[in-house]
Amino acid sequence: MAKVKKNKALDFAAHLKSVEKNYSMVQVLDETGKVVNEDLLPDLKDEELVELFENMLWSRALNDRSTTLARQGRLGFFAPTAGQEASQLASLYAFNREDILFPGYRDIPQLVLHGLPLYKAFLWSRGHVEGNLYPEDYNAMPPQIIIGAQIVQAAGAGLGLKKRGKKQVAFTYTGDGGSSQGDFYEGVNFAGAFEAPVVFYIQNNGYAISTPRHKQTAATTLAQKAAAAGVPGIQVDGMDPLAMYTVSKAARDWAVEGNGPVVIETITSRFGPHSLSGDDPKRYRTQASFEEWDKKDPLIRMRNFLTEKGLWNEEKEVALIEKYDEEIREAVKQADNAPKQKVSDFLKTMFEEPTNVIQEQIEYFEMKEGK
């Protein structure tokens, strides 16, 4: 077979490198909380910066309390969020209540700060139907358990917003594992083709349960996957609250102005297991990796940044954590007092109109339940 004559256009290695160089990580605060990119400092007032940090502290408190509840057998399914506070809540801070949130199962903090009562989030984790009953004016969907399915949902919602001429966007979160799903490619491609106002987040915490990111794809970054759909993609330091807000705000502005979707890869870490349903990260992660990411804790960065500006102190933080703990305890009590679910209730919601067989079962269980 004749050899192909060398040509720059056929230098595949050079082509890959030319793609990769467009996706360097955006950062505003370094690990110590020092500003390293003045040009990207967000235009947030002091009280807004403080509020953002308070939201992140609340999320860490919720994570810690939820972990205890799950281990006590009082919660049900729980996916820890510690380490991802900037990726989740600094991004959320860039959106409006009118924007439509499509979360994954790790995105409970965003749901609550977007307007969902906390006790309903606890009920969702317990598998209680009331945890999925949202007010009509609440712009969010329940957390998606099917990996990547929320990407397709958000694309459809974004197209609906565009067709109705709404100045709103849909935004959604998945993990690095979700970006390897077919739904991810289909959803981003659909949104790109129809220039739907959607912001897609890939929270790259390094592992799809126990599968390392490098075993999922040969792509150097996950942000570059957007290019195949004709969509802008960007990689951002997901442990940096200010970078997360700045990039998210720019992406929302781009989308709401009719330019189509944006894909944002956040480089972050989960400090705990994938979930408390049997995962043990020590089986596939080294102690050194935990220690490395602990130094990048988003709470440390933001705390140092605010302290340097004279906007934060330890006394304020201690009082705030006590307040959050009490609020969380009250939400747990409210969830505990929710009506117990009955078999007959499950059967009644199986179909809009029960079949004859289901109706017989409803009557049978109602009799057993004392109705």
C-alpha positions as CSV (number, residue, x, y, z in Angstrom):
1,M,0.0,0.0,0.0
2,A,1.4,3.4,-0.9
3,K,2.2,5.8,1.9
4,V,0.2,9.0,2.2
5,K,2.4,12.0,1.6
6,K,2.8,14.1,4.8
7,N,0.7,17.2,4.9
8,K,-0.1,19.7,7.6
9,A,-3.8,19.2,7.0
10,L,-3.3,15.5,7.8
11,D,-1.3,16.0,11.0
12,F,-3.9,14.6,13.4
13,A,-1.8,15.1,16.5
14,A,-1.4,18.8,15.7
15,H,-5.1,19.0,15.1
16,L,-5.9,17.6,18.5
17,K,-3.5,20.0,20.2
18,S,-5.0,22.9,18.3
19,V,-8.4,22.0,19.8
20,E,-7.2,21.5,23.3
21,K,-5.4,24.8,23.6
22,N,-8.8,26.6,23.3
23,Y,-10.0,25.2,26.6
24,S,-7.7,26.4,29.3
25,M,-9.3,26.6,32.8
26,V,-10.7,30.0,33.9
27,Q,-9.8,31.1,37.4
28,V,-10.2,34.3,39.4
29,L,-9.2,33.2,43.0
30,D,-6.3,30.8,43.6
31,E,-6.3,28.2,46.4
32,T,-5.5,30.8,49.1
33,G,-8.2,33.2,48.0
34,K,-5.9,35.7,46.3
35,V,-7.2,37.3,43.1
36,V,-5.2,36.1,40.1
37,N,-7.4,37.6,37.3
38,E,-8.6,41.1,38.0
39,D,-10.3,41.3,34.6
40,L,-12.8,38.6,35.5
41,L,-13.7,39.8,39.0
42,P,-17.5,39.9,39.1
43,D,-19.4,43.1,39.6
44,L,-21.0,42.0,42.8
45,K,-21.7,44.3,45.8
46,D,-20.1,43.4,49.2
47,E,-23.5,42.2,50.5
48,E,-23.9,40.0,47.5
49,L,-20.4,38.4,48.0
50,V,-21.3,37.7,51.6
51,E,-24.7,36.2,50.6
52,L,-22.9,33.9,48.1
53,F,-20.6,32.7,50.8
54,E,-23.5,32.2,53.3
55,N,-25.2,30.0,50.7
56,M,-22.1,27.9,50.4
57,L,-21.8,27.6,54.2
58,W,-25.5,26.5,54.3
59,S,-24.8,23.9,51.7
60,R,-21.9,22.4,53.7
61,A,-24.1,22.4,56.8
62,L,-26.8,20.6,54.9
63,N,-24.4,18.1,53.6
64,D,-23.0,17.3,57.1
65,R,-26.5,17.0,58.6
66,S,-27.8,14.9,55.7
67,T,-24.9,12.6,56.0
68,T,-25.7,12.0,59.7
69,L,-29.4,11.5,58.9
70,A,-28.6,9.0,56.2
71,R,-26.3,7.0,58.4
72,Q,-29.0,6.9,61.0
73,G,-31.4,5.5,58.5
74,R,-33.6,8.6,58.6
75,L,-33.1,10.0,55.2
76,G,-32.9,7.4,52.4
77,F,-30.9,8.2,49.2
78,F,-28.2,10.9,49.6
79,A,-25.4,12.0,47.3
80,P,-22.9,14.1,49.3
81,T,-22.1,17.6,48.0
82,A,-19.2,18.7,50.1
83,G,-16.5,20.2,47.9
84,Q,-18.9,21.2,45.1
85,E,-20.4,24.3,46.8
86,A,-18.8,26.8,44.4
87,S,-19.7,24.7,41.3
88,Q,-23.3,24.4,42.5
89,L,-24.2,27.6,44.3
90,A,-21.9,30.2,42.7
91,S,-23.3,29.1,39.4
92,L,-26.9,29.2,40.7
93,Y,-26.3,32.7,41.9
94,A,-26.1,33.9,38.3
95,F,-29.6,32.8,37.4
96,N,-33.1,34.2,38.2
97,R,-36.0,32.5,39.9
98,E,-37.8,32.6,36.5
99,D,-35.1,30.4,34.9
100,I,-35.9,26.7,34.8
101,L,-33.6,24.4,36.8
102,F,-33.1,20.7,35.7
103,P,-31.1,19.1,38.5
104,G,-29.4,15.8,38.9
105,Y,-29.6,13.8,42.1
106,R,-26.6,15.6,43.7
107,D,-28.1,19.0,43.1
108,I,-30.4,19.3,46.1
109,P,-28.8,22.6,47.3
110,Q,-29.6,24.4,44.0
111,L,-33.2,23.2,44.2
112,V,-33.7,24.5,47.7
113,L,-32.0,27.9,47.1
114,H,-34.0,28.2,43.9
115,G,-37.2,28.1,46.1
116,L,-38.0,24.5,47.1
117,P,-38.9,24.1,50.8
118,L,-36.2,22.1,52.5
119,Y,-38.6,19.6,54.0
120,K,-39.7,18.6,50.5
121,A,-36.1,17.9,49.6
122,F,-35.9,15.6,52.6
123,L,-39.1,13.9,51.5
124,W,-37.8,13.4,48.0
125,S,-34.7,11.6,49.4
126,R,-37.0,9.4,51.4
127,G,-39.1,8.5,48.3
128,H,-42.2,10.3,49.5
129,V,-44.5,11.5,46.8
130,E,-44.8,14.9,48.4
131,G,-41.2,15.5,47.7
132,N,-42.1,15.7,44.0
133,L,-45.1,17.9,44.3
134,Y,-44.0,21.4,43.4
135,P,-45.9,24.7,43.4
136,E,-47.1,25.7,40.0
137,D,-44.9,28.9,40.0
138,Y,-41.8,27.0,41.0
139,N,-39.5,26.7,37.9
140,A,-37.7,23.4,38.5
141,M,-38.1,19.7,37.9
142,P,-37.4,17.0,40.5
143,P,-33.9,15.6,40.6
144,Q,-33.3,13.3,37.7
145,I,-32.0,9.8,38.7
146,I,-31.5,8.6,35.1
147,I,-27.9,9.7,34.2
148,G,-28.0,12.5,31.6
149,A,-31.8,12.5,31.0
150,Q,-32.1,16.0,32.4
151,I,-29.9,17.2,29.5
152,V,-32.6,16.3,26.9
153,Q,-35.3,17.8,29.2
154,A,-33.5,21.1,29.5
155,A,-33.0,21.3,25.7
156,G,-36.7,20.8,25.1
157,A,-37.6,23.4,27.8
158,G,-35.1,25.8,26.3
159,L,-36.7,25.5,22.9
160,G,-40.1,26.1,24.5
161,L,-38.9,29.3,26.1
162,K,-37.5,30.5,22.8
163,K,-40.8,29.8,20.9
164,R,-42.7,31.7,23.5
165,G,-40.4,34.7,23.4
166,K,-39.4,34.4,27.0
167,K,-36.4,36.2,28.5
168,Q,-35.6,33.1,30.5
169,V,-33.1,30.2,30.2
170,A,-33.1,26.6,31.2
171,F,-30.0,25.3,33.0
172,T,-29.0,21.9,34.0
173,Y,-26.3,19.9,35.8
174,T,-24.7,16.5,35.2
175,G,-21.4,14.9,36.2
176,D,-18.4,13.9,34.2
177,G,-20.1,10.5,33.8
178,G,-23.2,12.1,32.5
179,S,-21.2,13.7,29.7
180,S,-20.4,10.1,28.4
181,Q,-24.2,9.3,28.0
182,G,-25.9,9.5,24.7
183,D,-28.5,11.8,26.1
184,F,-25.8,14.4,26.7
185,Y,-24.8,14.5,23.0
186,E,-28.4,14.5,21.8
187,G,-29.5,17.2,24.2
188,V,-26.6,19.6,23.4
189,N,-26.8,18.9,19.7
190,F,-30.6,19.6,19.7
191,A,-30.2,22.8,21.7
192,G,-27.4,23.9,19.4
193,A,-29.4,23.2,16.2
194,F,-32.3,25.2,17.4
195,E,-30.3,27.9,19.3
196,A,-32.2,27.2,22.5
197,P,-31.4,29.2,25.6
198,V,-29.8,26.5,27.8
199,V,-26.7,26.4,30.0
200,F,-25.3,22.9,30.4
201,Y,-23.1,22.2,33.4
202,I,-20.7,19.2,33.5
203,Q,-19.5,19.0,37.1
204,N,-16.3,17.2,36.6
205,N,-15.5,15.8,40.0
206,G,-13.1,13.2,38.6
207,Y,-15.2,10.0,39.0
208,A,-18.4,8.5,37.6
209,I,-19.0,6.6,40.9
210,S,-15.7,4.8,40.8
211,T,-14.7,5.2,37.1
212,P,-11.9,7.8,36.7
213,R,-12.6,10.5,34.1
214,H,-9.6,9.5,32.0
215,K,-11.2,6.0,31.4
216,Q,-14.5,7.5,30.2
217,T,-13.2,9.5,27.2
218,A,-10.0,10.3,25.3
219,A,-11.0,14.0,25.3
220,T,-8.5,16.2,27.2
221,T,-11.4,18.4,28.4
222,L,-15.1,17.7,28.6
223,A,-15.8,21.3,27.5
224,Q,-14.5,20.6,24.1
225,K,-17.3,18.1,23.5
226,A,-19.5,21.1,22.8
227,A,-17.6,22.0,19.7
228,A,-19.0,19.0,17.8
229,A,-22.5,20.5,18.2
230,G,-21.4,24.0,17.2
231,V,-21.8,25.2,20.7
232,P,-19.3,27.2,22.8
233,G,-17.7,25.3,25.6
234,I,-15.6,26.6,28.5
235,Q,-13.7,25.0,31.4
236,V,-13.7,26.8,34.7
237,D,-12.2,26.2,38.2
238,G,-15.2,24.7,40.0
239,M,-13.6,25.3,43.4
240,D,-13.4,29.1,42.6
241,P,-16.8,30.8,43.5
242,L,-15.9,34.0,41.7
243,A,-14.9,32.3,38.5
244,M,-18.0,30.1,38.6
245,Y,-20.2,33.2,39.0
246,T,-18.5,35.2,36.3
247,V,-18.6,32.4,33.7
248,S,-22.2,31.5,34.6
249,K,-23.4,35.1,34.3
250,A,-21.7,35.5,30.9
251,A,-23.2,32.2,29.7
252,R,-26.7,33.2,30.8
253,D,-26.4,36.5,29.1
254,W,-25.3,34.8,25.9
255,A,-28.2,32.4,26.0
256,V,-30.9,34.8,26.9
257,E,-29.9,37.2,24.1
258,G,-30.7,34.5,21.5
259,N,-27.3,33.1,20.8
260,G,-28.0,29.6,21.8
261,P,-26.6,27.3,24.5
262,V,-23.3,27.1,26.3
263,V,-21.5,24.1,27.9
264,I,-19.6,24.7,31.1
265,E,-17.2,22.1,32.5
266,T,-16.4,22.8,36.2
267,I,-13.3,21.2,37.6
268,T,-14.3,20.2,41.1
269,S,-14.2,17.4,43.6
270,R,-16.6,15.6,45.9
271,F,-14.9,15.1,49.3
272,G,-17.0,12.1,50.2
273,P,-18.4,9.1,48.4
274,H,-20.6,9.1,45.3
275,S,-23.6,8.3,47.5
276,L,-24.1,6.8,51.0
277,S,-25.7,3.7,49.4
278,G,-22.6,1.6,49.6
279,D,-19.9,3.5,47.8
280,D,-16.4,3.6,49.4
281,P,-14.1,6.1,47.6
282,K,-11.1,4.8,49.5
283,R,-11.2,1.7,47.3
284,Y,-10.5,3.7,44.1
285,R,-8.9,7.0,45.4
286,T,-5.6,7.5,47.2
287,Q,-5.3,9.4,50.4
288,A,-3.0,11.9,48.5
289,S,-5.8,12.8,46.2
290,F,-8.1,13.6,49.1
291,E,-5.4,15.8,50.7
292,E,-4.7,17.5,47.4
293,W,-8.4,18.5,46.9
294,D,-8.8,19.5,50.6
295,K,-6.4,22.3,49.9
296,K,-8.6,23.6,47.1
297,D,-11.8,23.7,49.4
298,P,-14.0,26.5,47.9
299,L,-15.0,27.6,51.5
300,I,-11.4,28.3,52.3
301,R,-10.9,30.4,49.2
302,M,-14.1,32.5,49.7
303,R,-13.5,32.8,53.5
304,N,-10.0,34.1,53.0
305,F,-11.1,36.5,50.2
306,L,-13.9,38.0,52.3
307,T,-11.8,38.2,55.5
308,E,-9.1,40.1,53.6
309,K,-11.8,42.6,52.5
310,G,-13.0,42.9,56.1
311,L,-16.4,41.3,55.3
312,W,-16.1,38.2,57.4
313,N,-15.0,36.8,60.8
314,E,-15.1,33.6,62.8
315,E,-17.8,34.8,65.2
316,K,-20.2,35.5,62.4
317,E,-19.6,32.1,60.8
318,V,-20.1,30.2,64.1
319,A,-23.4,32.0,64.7
320,L,-24.5,31.4,61.1
321,I,-23.8,27.6,61.3
322,E,-25.9,27.4,64.5
323,K,-28.7,29.1,62.7
324,Y,-28.5,26.8,59.8
325,D,-28.4,23.7,62.0
326,E,-31.6,24.8,63.7
327,E,-33.4,25.5,60.4
328,I,-32.3,22.0,59.1
329,R,-33.6,20.4,62.3
330,E,-37.0,22.1,61.8
331,A,-37.2,20.9,58.2
332,V,-36.5,17.4,59.3
333,K,-39.3,17.6,61.9
334,Q,-41.7,18.8,59.2
335,A,-40.7,15.9,56.9
336,D,-41.2,13.5,59.8
337,N,-44.8,14.8,60.2
338,A,-45.7,14.2,56.6
339,P,-48.6,11.7,56.2
340,K,-47.4,8.2,55.8
341,Q,-47.8,6.8,52.3
342,K,-50.3,4.0,51.7
343,V,-50.3,1.2,49.1
344,S,-53.7,2.4,48.0
345,D,-52.3,5.9,47.3
346,F,-49.6,4.4,45.1
347,L,-52.2,2.5,43.1
348,K,-54.4,5.5,42.7
349,T,-51.6,7.5,41.0
350,M,-50.5,4.7,38.7
351,F,-53.0,5.7,36.0
352,E,-55.2,8.7,35.5
353,E,-58.1,6.3,35.3
354,P,-57.6,3.1,37.2
355,T,-58.1,-0.1,35.2
356,N,-60.6,-2.6,36.6
357,V,-57.8,-4.7,38.1
358,I,-56.1,-1.7,39.7
359,Q,-59.5,-0.5,41.1
360,E,-60.0,-3.9,42.7
361,Q,-56.6,-3.7,44.3
362,I,-57.3,-0.2,45.5
363,E,-60.5,-1.4,47.2
364,Y,-58.6,-4.4,48.7
365,F,-55.8,-2.3,50.2
366,E,-58.2,0.4,51.4
367,M,-60.0,-2.3,53.3
368,K,-56.7,-3.5,54.9
369,E,-55.7,0.0,55.7
370,G,-59.0,0.6,57.6
371,K,-60.8,2.8,55.1
